[in-house]
């Protein structure tokens, strides 16, 4: 499996429409759904962040489970790089996607500000949660090394 195949898997789940998605936002208009269906730069950037940060955060666990088709593994094999280089590249991809989101938030859009803020806030939550997971994994490894060395 190549990185593009790994990354371009199912990206968006659609609910049954029985709720408003929380936060008090009214249901989206036809124009907003059409805008989202065109895969705007902000949505693609948000999905990219979600995917690459998840790949970084879950790489070790997936490797321990024997999963070989991870984004990190695909990138390492395709580009003949180390794990550290692959992780750095994924962080670079996420950083560039954040720049795209910031640009989209600053320029006028045919989509409502509520929809833009939903995408932005989702990415903020993902960023905080995945950063926490990455940090906890590093702390666990440090504690394991300290215990072994003690």
C-alpha positions in Angstrom: 0.0 0.0 0.0 1.3 3.4 -0.9 1.0 6.6 1.3 -1.6 8.2 -1.0 -3.8 5.1 -0.8 -3.4 5.0 3.0 -4.1 8.8 3.3 -7.0 9.0 0.9 -9.2 6.4 2.6 -12.6 7.3 4.0 -12.3 10.8 5.4 -15.8 12.0 6.3 -18.6 10.3 8.1 -22.1 11.6 7.6 -24.7 11.4 10.4 -28.3 10.6 10.0 -29.4 14.3 10.4 -31.4 13.8 13.6 -29.4 16.4 15.5 -27.8 19.7 14.8 -24.3 18.6 15.6 -24.2 20.4 19.0 -23.1 23.9 19.7 -26.4 25.5 18.8 -25.7 25.8 15.1 -28.7 25.5 12.9 -28.8 22.9 10.2 -26.6 23.7 7.3 -28.0 25.2 4.1 -27.9 23.5 0.7 -25.2 26.0 -0.3 -23.0 25.1 2.7 -23.3 21.4 1.9 -22.5 22.1 -1.8 -19.5 24.1 -0.6 -18.3 21.2 1.6 -18.9 18.7 -1.2 -16.5 20.7 -3.4 -13.7 19.8 -0.9 -12.7 23.3 -0.1 -9.1 23.9 0.9 -10.0 24.4 4.5 -11.8 21.0 4.8 -9.0 19.2 3.0 -6.4 20.8 5.3 -8.5 19.8 8.4 -8.8 16.2 7.2 -5.0 16.2 6.5 -4.2 17.4 10.0 -6.5 14.8 11.5 -4.9 12.0 9.5 -1.2 12.9 9.8 -1.3 13.7 13.5 -3.3 10.5 14.1 -0.6 8.6 12.2 2.1 10.1 14.4 0.2 9.6 17.6 -0.8 5.9 17.0 2.3 4.7 15.1 3.9 2.8 18.0 0.7 1.2 19.1 -0.1 0.1 15.6 3.4 -1.3 15.1 3.1 -3.3 18.3 -0.1 -4.8 17.0 1.6 -5.8 13.8 -0.1 -3.4 11.5 2.3 -2.8 8.6 0.2 -0.4 6.5 0.5 2.7 8.6 1.1 6.1 7.0 4.5 6.4 8.7 5.6 3.0 7.4 4.4 3.7 3.9 6.3 7.0 3.9 9.4 5.4 5.3 9.4 2.7 2.6 8.5 5.0 -0.3 11.2 7.6 0.5 13.8 5.3 2.2 13.9 7.4 5.3 14.1 6.8 9.1 11.1 6.9 11.4 12.3 10.3 12.7 12.5 11.7 9.2 9.0 10.4 8.4 7.5 11.9 11.6 9.2 15.2 10.9 7.7 15.2 7.4 4.2 14.4 8.8 4.6 17.4 11.3 5.6 19.5 8.3 2.5 18.4 6.4 0.3 19.3 9.4 2.0 22.7 9.8 1.3 23.5 6.2 -2.3 22.4 6.5 -2.6 24.7 9.6 -1.4 27.6 7.4 -4.1 26.7 4.8 -6.7 26.8 7.5 -5.5 30.1 8.8 -5.5 31.6 5.3 -9.1 30.3 4.7 -10.3 31.9 8.0 -8.8 35.2 7.1 -10.3 35.6 3.6 -14.0 36.0 2.7 -15.8 32.8 2.0 -19.1 31.9 0.4 -19.7 29.7 3.4 -21.0 30.9 6.7 -18.6 31.7 9.5 -20.3 29.0 11.7 -19.2 26.3 9.3 -15.7 27.6 9.1 -15.5 27.8 12.9 -16.8 24.2 13.1 -13.9 23.0 11.0 -11.4 25.2 12.9 -12.6 24.1 16.3 -12.5 20.4 15.3 -8.9 20.8 14.3 -8.1 22.6 17.6 -9.6 19.7 19.6 -7.8 17.1 17.5 -4.5 19.0 17.9 -4.8 19.2 21.7 -5.9 15.5 22.1 -3.3 14.1 19.8 -0.5 16.3 21.2 -1.5 15.0 24.7 -1.3 11.4 23.4 2.1 11.9 21.9 3.3 13.5 25.1 2.0 10.7 27.3 3.7 8.2 25.0 7.0 10.0 25.4 6.5 10.2 29.2 5.7 6.4 29.4 8.9 5.6 27.4 11.0 7.9 29.6 9.6 6.3 32.8 10.2 2.8 31.4 13.8 3.7 30.6 14.3 5.3 34.0 12.9 2.2 35.7 15.2 -0.1 33.7 18.2 2.0 34.5 17.4 2.2 38.2 
